[in-house]
Amino acid sequence: MAEKVLVTGGGGYIGSHCVVELIEAGYQPIVVDNFSNAVRGEGNVPESIRRIEKLLKTSIEFHELDLLDRPGLEKLFKKHSFSAVIHFAGLKAVGESVEKPLLYYKVNLTAFMNLLEVMQAHRVRNLVFSSSATVYGDPQHLPIDEQHPVGGCTNPYGKTKYFIEEMVKDHCKAEKDWNAVLLRYFNPIGAHCSGQIGEDPQGIPNNLLPYVAQVAVGRRECLSVYGNDYDTIDGTGVRDYIHVVDLAKGHIAALKKLKEDCGCKVYNLGTGKGYSVLEMVKAMEKASGKEIPYKIAPRRGGDVASCYADPRVAEKELGWKAQFDLERMCEDLWRWQSMNPTGFSNGTC
């Protein structure tokens, strides 16, 4: 019988791609989401999950649930015997977190504490946590390895990721039968090769590539490039972009690692290569066949010149390595955006 894995926030961008990989790897994902970052489809199911069911010719159990709803969470854990939990759920906009820090601390931290306590009560002791390279703050050296200092976060969103990591580490020290893998993502982009699921930001995109794709498809007029005087190849910021499917496969590798009674482990998920903003614009122009107009704007506070991963520990200990190159990332992103010009609300399925 397939192992049941609880996926919190499974209707969102990364969560939905992970659901695909879980099913293809033989797991049975049980998905919960409160629609804060997911689009509601037919039957009050996330549109992403509805499309995955159609794509993989399967059915997926879904519950509309906010992790702040402790009784609802208890009810779910009484119904199912989970082998592990993959935790994606949470608020995730850096700018909004600066404007509304208490909201981010309440939602991200309280919800996680609810989850951890309910897991403990029901003897579910295996966790994969969706963390972020934001826990590193301003890079002190490049590439960034897992030994790089953490905690110097530049915004409340990053701080919530760091605080949750610390909670997990402390809990695993106190409870020796617990196992957790903390995955520090760099910059996920791209989409499933079918073009049926991808990133659909609600409102103005916070991240570079969704914005670039929306300019290419005609939804936005022009890209603002924040700063062209950094000490980089062309003066624009450099980041480590990773295909979302590679990222999702990293979670499958993490689940396998939990089987080794690994305790608490931390891994970077990135490619180890950085690309500048203008290099990404050119790559998307090539993938889309469209010119992408841009203008140079002042630097944003908190942005750093360069940030990219050293992913060798994940390759050594998880047997995981990013497979998709920049061209493929942009091709898959453009396929999603061109098939779904206004996202899930008016796409092709």
N, C-alpha and C positions, 0 to 999 in steps of 0.2 A: 504494500500500500504506500502511496506517495506521501512523503513527509509534508506536513502542513507548515507553511511559513507565513507569519503575519507581516504584511507590508503596510506600514503606516504612511499616509501621503502617497498612496500608490496610483492615484489618478493624475498626478503631476508629471512634469517633463521627464525627470530622471526615473522616478518611481515606475512610470508606465513602461519605460524601456526595460527596466529590471524585471517587471512582471512577465514580459515576453521571454526573457532569458531563463527565468525560473521555470516556466512551463516547458520550454524546449529542453531544459536540463532534467526534467522529470519530477519537479516539485509541484506541490499544490499551493499556490498563493491564495491567501485570504486577504482581501484588500479593504482598507478603511481610508476614508478621506472626508473632509468637511467642506470641500469645494472652495476653499480660500484661494487655491491656485489651480483648480481644475474646472473644466467647462462641463456643465450639466447637460447630459444627453437624454435620449428617450428612456423612460422608465426610471428616472431619477438615478441614473448610473452615469459616471463620468464618460464623456464621449470617447476619450482615449481607451477606456476599458471596453466599451461597446465595440469599437473598431478592432481591438485585439481579439475579442471573441470571434468576430467575423473572419479576421485574417487567419487565425489558427484553428478555426472551426472547433471551438471549445466553449465551455461556459465557465465563468469566473464568479466566485462568491464575493459580493460587495456589500459593505455596510456603510451608510452615511453616519459618521461618528466623529465627534470632536474629542480629542484626548483629555480635554478639561472635564469631560463628562465621565467621572469616575465610576458611577453605577453602570453606565453603558459599557465601559471597558471591562468591568468585572463580569458582566453578563456574557460578553464575547469570549472571555477566557474560560468561563464555565462550560460554554458550548463546545469549544475546540481544545484539542491537545496539540499545542504548537511545539515543534522541535526548535524553532528559532524565531527571532523577530528582526526585521530589517526596518530601521527607523529613519524615514525621510521627512515626516510631517514637521512643519514649522513655517513661520514667517521668514522671508528671505531677502527683502529689499534693503540694501545697505542704506540708501538715502532715507527711506522711511524710518529705519531703525534709529537714525540720528534725530529725527523729528519726534518720534514716539518711543523713546527707550523703555518706558514702563510697560507698554503694550508688548514689546518684544521679550522683556524679562518674564512677564506673566505668562504669555502664551508658550514660548519656547521652553522655559525652565519648568514651570508648573506642570505643563503637559507631560514633559519627560519624566518628572518625578512620579507622577501618577502611573505612567507606563512601567517604570522600574519597580515600583512597589507592588503593582498588580502581577508583574512577572514573578517577583519574589514569592508572593503569596501562592501562586499557582505552579511553583517549581519549574518555571521556564527560565533557563540559565544561560542561554546562548543569544548574543546580541551582535548585530552589525550596525554601526552608526555612521550615518551620512554626515561627515565632518567637512572641513574646508581648509584650504591653504590660508584663509584669512587668519587662522590662529597664529600664524608666524609673524604677523605684523609686517613692518618694514624689513626687507631682507638684509641680513648682516653678512651673508655670503651667498654666492650662486655657484652651481645650482643648489636649491634648497633640499637638504636631506632631512630625515626624521629626527636627527639630533640637533637641528637648528632650534634655538630658543623659541618658546611659545609664550603667549599671554600678552604680548605687546600689541594687542588688537587696536585698530584705529576707529572702530565703530561698535555700537551695541550688538549688531547682528553677529559680528565675529566673536565678541565676548560671550554670547550665548553658546556658540559652538565650543569655545574654550572651556567654559564652566561645565558643560555637559561632559566633555572629555574627562575633566577632573573628577566629576561625580562617578563616572564609570570606572576610572582607575582606582579610586578609593573603595568603591563597592567590591571590585574584584580582589583587592587586597584583603578586605574583611571577610569575603565569602569565597573560600578557596575553590569551590566547585563551579564558580562562574567563569564563562569565557566570553570575551568581547573582542571584536576587530573594529578599530576606528580608522575609517578611510578618509584621508584628507584629499579632497578633489582640487584640481586646478581649474581649468576653464572648459566645461563641457559644451560642445557644439554639435551640429549635425542632426541627423534624424534616422529613423528606421528606413532601410532601403526600399520598402514598399511605398513610402510617401504617405502612409496612412496615419502615422503618429509622429509628433515632433513638438518643438517648443512653441507655445501659443501664449505669449505674455498678455496679461490683462492690462490694457492701457499702454502707455508709452514704455517700450522695452528699456530695461535697466542695463542690459548687456549689449556689447558691441555687435555680435553677429546677427541676432534677431533684428536689430535696428537696420543693419546693412541690407539684410534680406528684404525687409519691408520697403526700403528705398528702391531696391532693384525691382520689386513687384509693383511699385507705384503707390504704395500706401503712405509713404512719407516722402517729402520733397528732397531732403538733403541731410547728409550725415555731418554732425559736428565732431571734429577731431580735437580732443582736449589736450593741447600742447604739442608743439613740434620742435622743442628745444631741449629735449632730454638727451642724455649721453647714450644714444642708441644708434643703430645703423642708419636711420633716416630721421631721427629726432622725435619719433613718436613712440609711445609706450609699447613694451614687449611683454607678451604673456604666453603661457604654455596652454595651447588648445588641444583638447582631447575629444575624440569621437564619443558620443553618448553611449553607443553600443559597446565600445571598448570598456567604458566606465561600468556599464551594467554587468558585463562579464566579470569585472573585478569583484562584484558582490557574490557571484557564484563561487569564485575562488576563495572568497572570505568564508563562506558557509562551509566549504570543505576544510578550511583551516580550523574552524571551531571544533571539528570532529577529533582533532589531535589533543583536546584539552589544553589549549594553547595559553590560557590565562588571558591577559589583556595585551593586545598587539596593535601597533600603529603602522600604517602604510600610506605613502604618497601614491596617488593615482594621477599620473601625468605622462607626457611623452618624453620629457627631458630636453625638448627643443622649444625655443621661443620664437614667436613671429611678431612683427610690429603691426600697428594698426593699419598702416598703408600697405604692408604686404598682404594683410587679410582682405583689404578692399580690392586689391588687384586680383587676388585668388577668387573672390566672389564675382568680379567682373568676368573673369575667364569662365567660371562655372555657369553663369547666367546668360552670358552674351550681351549683357547690358552695361552701359556706363553708369557708374555710381557717383553722383556729384557729392562733393564734400567741401566743407569750409574749416579753416583752422580757428579754434576758439581757445581762450585762456586755459591754462592747467586747472584741474579740479583739486581741491584740498584733499589730502590723503592718498592721492595716486602716487605710485612709485614708478621709476623708470623701467625696471625689468623684474620679472618674477617667473621663474621656471623651475621645474622639479628635477630632483635626482630620484628616478623611480627604480633603482637597481635592487633595493631591498624587497620590493613587491615581486620583482622577477625571480629573485633567489628563493624567497620563502613561500610565495603563493603560486609560483609558476605562471605568473601573469605578466603580459607585456602588451602595450598598445600596438595594434596591428594596422590601423587605418592612417594613411598619410593626409596631408593638408588638402590635396586635390579631391580625395574621396569625401572628406568631411564637408567640403563646400558643395560638391555635387549632390550629396544626400540632403544637405540643408536646402539647396535650391529646388530639388525635386519636391520636397515637402511644401515649401513656400509657394511654388508655382501651381501645385495641385490644390493647395488650400490657401488662396490669396488673402482671405480674411480669417485664417485659422480654422479651428474646429467648427465655428458657428456657420460657415458657409463653404465647406470644402467638398471634395469629391470622395465618395466612398462606395 
